[in-house]
Amino acid sequence: WNSWNKFACNVSEQLIRETADAIVNSGMKAAGYQYVNVDDCWQVSRNVDGTIVADPKNFPSGMKALADYVHNKGLKFGLYTDAGRLTCEKRPGSFDHEVQDAQTYAAWGVDYVKIDWCNAEGLDPEVQYAKFRDALAHSGRPIVFSICNWGVQAPWQWGPHTGNLWRTTGDINDTYDRMSVIGFSQNGLEKFAGPGHWNDPDMLEVGNGRMKRDEYLTHMSLWALLAAPLLAGNDVRNMDSETKAI
């Protein structure tokens, strides 16, 4: 699960805890959903020594305590950052802080890192994402590395030796037109994917309310056929039976 598609910048410790509870109680954990990923807007600044700071208002217990809560549910915890100078929502990016951030995330107990590509003008994605690959590899913790550079500079060509999944297109939204354009445009990319490294056509919109049932069925079926990472993007605390069944 990832917070962005439904909640965008409105993320909090309470939301993530409630979502972890719901993933267990709804049967999603039993079905194989295991990551609870916080997208953009959890971070507000850096300390004098450069350490990234979580929003003290929305995450008062801190990220380590939140990761511990998720782990205690038998789930894994993910965070978001950006390869550029700022995130897409203008929070501190990880440019020139790759090693420091990887060490911080590992100390917090992070299991998954999504790294975006906003505010990265003049930077080479293959070079920048390799810095994260090496930083995460030396962090002392196994961390899934999600490359989110929207298909810029053909990440399927260098992604397999850099990260675990790489976005193949721009962002999805909760419409059949956008979902189908993405879903039906992946032909030819399958040869780059395999165990441990996957094409990522973006997160699921199933259950967010702007598509019909058959359109959501098509969405889920396509992503399964594509062996895409299945990242639920809905409010799992309030799922109707139809969404849950899909």
Secondary structure as GFF3:
##gff-version 3
##sequence-region A 1 246
A	DSSP	alpha_helix	4	7	.	.	.	ID=ss1
A	DSSP	alpha_helix	13	25	.	.	.	ID=ss2
A	DSSP	alpha_helix	28	31	.	.	.	ID=ss3
A	DSSP	beta_strand	35	37	.	.	.	ID=ss4
A	DSSP	beta_strand	43	46	.	.	.	ID=ss5
A	DSSP	beta_strand	52	54	.	.	.	ID=ss6
A	DSSP	alpha_helix	63	72	.	.	.	ID=ss7
A	DSSP	beta_strand	76	82	.	.	.	ID=ss8
A	DSSP	alpha_helix	98	108	.	.	.	ID=ss9
A	DSSP	beta_strand	112	116	.	.	.	ID=ss10
A	DSSP	alpha_helix	125	137	.	.	.	ID=ss11
A	DSSP	beta_strand	144	147	.	.	.	ID=ss12
A	DSSP	alpha_helix	155	158	.	.	.	ID=ss13
A	DSSP	three_ten_helix	159	161	.	.	.	ID=ss14
A	DSSP	beta_strand	165	167	.	.	.	ID=ss15
A	DSSP	alpha_helix	176	183	.	.	.	ID=ss16
A	DSSP	three_ten_helix	190	192	.	.	.	ID=ss17
A	DSSP	beta_strand	198	200	.	.	.	ID=ss18
A	DSSP	alpha_helix	213	225	.	.	.	ID=ss19
A	DSSP	three_ten_helix	236	238	.	.	.	ID=ss20
A	DSSP	alpha_helix	241	245	.	.	.	ID=ss21
###
